[in-house]
Amino acid sequence: MKQTPYQTPINKTSIPGVIVKKWKQELLTHNKKMPSDIRSLGDSQRLKWLINNEHGSVHDLWEAFTTDRDLLPRYLMNPKKQALSYLLGFHLPNIARFQMVFERLSERYMWRDFWKSIKSTPTFIDFGCGSGAMSISWLSAIYRAGYKGPTHLSLFDHQAALLDMARRNIDALPFQTTIRSGKVDLTKAISSVDKNLNKIEGVTNISLGYIWNEISNNHRAQHKLIELLGKLESKETILWLFEPANQNQSRKAMELRDQLISMGYELAYPCSHSAQCPMLERSRDWCYSEGHWQRPIEIELLDKRLKLDRSKLRTTAMILMSPKVKAKLADLKRNSDQIIVGKPLKEVKSNLPKKLRARVKEKKKFDYLLCGPKGISKITPNHPEKSCMSRGEVLDFE
Ligand SMILES: C[S@@+](CC[C@H](N)C(=O)[O-])C[C@H]1O[C@@H](n2cnc3c(N)ncnc32)[C@H](O)[C@@H]1O
């Protein structure tokens, strides 16, 4: 049956309660600056106090991540403060971003069956783990997908405050996992994984969560990482790459995607093909995903203070797989291979009266820019003002 866009419900990602609960508990341990009268209040009042007091640092960190990563060292001067700001502002949204992508993979592939069928212990190697968002999302997602065995986790970060926080965040959750962690620079972390490659048995998951651009000046680390991924290409490997949805950072991730494809990797998300990225050909284009999530009330409050609305999350997410993994997932469920990569506002003919042009914009009439095996194309949806399809989704109507 043909679907019209306005029949498509908005999918909202919802983070499991146990993860949100642990997040709140960890936040509440950062109470050194809390006045004694606040300390005696209940959890929600204390969290409110924390948000009111810390939102400025979250804002600064946000600016550093999204506009100018060269500013980052300034915020790294106080690692404990940065760890708290990161936990408060980015931990849950990053979990939601990962989860959204995992859910979309489940719509496209026999993804749950894949995880259920795994016999050897899978490993998740979290380079630049921060507060542990990527590891937590992966663990939660694969166990929810039906995987029942044990897992191995390797956490690496050069900041002790974040690494310790990641451990605490994961330890408290009911997952059957053994954790190895190293407070080391990325170059050392990569060497240590490289040395132990022959000990890895099951599917190896490499996580690069918001780290590739952060090491853009560290050519040695980037080079070593590519070398490691080269060695992992002949094994069962999945690469989870996340970056901000900004033009510069996104395009760097797209370039990495192309480089990995030339090394033999194949795309699982967002692309429906493993040819070179057609969006890189046009200097002003970049590819990112977006989706809605159920914000906990504390995040809603924080967003109000930040004057941001993060009910719709954006991210540049690229999930690549080695041929051995991709072969197991060859069974595509969906018929369409057109992915929404842009929603350009509909061109308004310049000879239209000004009033009418404004109305067209107001109604947010747009086309869909689609990416498929034959490159980029454009379609005009019938009911654009009611459409709720997001970038990164498979077009499910004609
Ligand atoms: C933007 S945070 C991302 C954290 C986490 N991966 C996530 O997605 O939420 C980047 C992390 O990488 C770590 N990092 C940055 N450069 C590093 C390096 N050269 N060696 C080790 N860790 C590094 C930082 O300390 C920080 O925790």
The ligand as a Gaussian input file, in Angstrom:
#p B3LYP/6-31G(d) Opt

LIG

0 1
 C       33.458000      14.963000      22.813000
 S       33.927000      13.802000      24.014000
 C       32.997000      12.374000      23.499000
 C       32.742000      11.405000      24.599000
 C       31.946000      10.159000      24.193000
 N       32.661000       9.386000      23.207000
 C       30.566000      10.484000      23.710000
 O       30.282000      10.231000      22.523000
 O       29.746000      10.990000      24.472000
 C       35.548000      13.382000      23.505000
 C       36.308000      12.554000      24.542000
 O       37.545000      12.171000      23.966000
 C       38.580000      12.357000      24.915000
 N       39.816000      12.640000      24.164000
 C       40.060000      13.708000      23.352000
 N       41.297000      13.613000      22.825000
 C       41.850000      12.488000      23.310000
 C       43.112000      11.864000      23.145000
 N       44.047000      12.394000      22.371000
 N       43.352000      10.714000      23.809000
 C       42.395000      10.151000      24.612000
 N       41.191000      10.695000      24.811000
 C       40.904000      11.856000      24.166000
 C       38.115000      13.515000      25.770000
 O       38.700000      13.488000      27.042000
 C       36.603000      13.286000      25.819000
 O       36.237000      12.488000      26.902000

